[in-house]
Amino acid sequence: MPEMDGLEATSHLRQELPANRQPYIIAMTANAMQGDREHCLEAGMDAYLSKPFKVDELVAALQNCRVLPGQVHEEDTPGASAQPQDPFDGVRRSNGNGHSPHINGGNGSAVKALGGRKKLHRQSHLPTSALREMEKPPSLGRINWATLDRLRDDLGGENSFLGELINDFLTDTPAHLSKLERAVAEADFETIHRTAHSLKSTTGMLGAERLFGMCAEMEKQTNGLHHKRPAQSALLITRLRQQVQEILAEYAGVDNALRLAISD
């Protein structure tokens, strides 16, 4: 998040909102470190999921939600429907083959895509093996296409959902990279760590493996430096400046490869 992490946001909501307006909060983390679950629940979250997770696990967590006062819709009132409907049935069947898809995404974006709340003006057409053999643009090597194929399968085989994820990534990532570059220039280790973690999650989901590795390394180097400057700060900052330039260069190739994937 730009201003606060999930723990801070949860604490703020619990303090500021009255009891009858409290949201049901589910933690989703890619870290899965020991003690994470306890920290999330202590902050006031209602449930905890560690990525990757299955849709059935999300459904089980959501079934504990209560409807807030004034949020009951007409179709939920007695007599509105002859047959009661399972509100999660569409999620369970989202991949069209009766099996719950396995979500590997970051920040819940894959789950968001399952809803199909907005429609792309164009659909994603992943390069076929034949196309890659014929053209072989250098940038295509920046992406593990098997990872994207698996993600598309997880999303029910829908190119439009995958295209939406890619478009969101291409739209949002430049701002994250600018933030990362500023944070390195200012030796803001907390922001470096958090931004690198966010980038790691999304790049891994979309198969940008080298970029994923770069972000993971930067996240690792700044782990535990949130509230202090290391003794060898100057040396670390020099190394981080070099790494952020490598990340920017690598992203340029990833951007080009993904645009090829969703081009008409």
ABEGO torsion letter per residue (X at the ends): XAABBAAAAAAAAAAABBAAABBBBBBBBAAGBBGAAAAAAAAGBABBBBOBBBAAAAAAAAAABBBBBGABBAAABBGABABBBBAAAAAAAAAGAGBBBBBABBGGAAAAAAAGABBBABBBBBBBAAAAAAAGBAAAAABBAAAAAAAAAAAGGBAAAAAAAAAAAAAAAAAAAAAAAAAAAAGBAAAAAAAAAAAAAAAAAAGBAAAAAAAAAAAAAABGAAABBBAAAAAAAAAAAAAAAAAAAAAAAAAAAAAAAABX
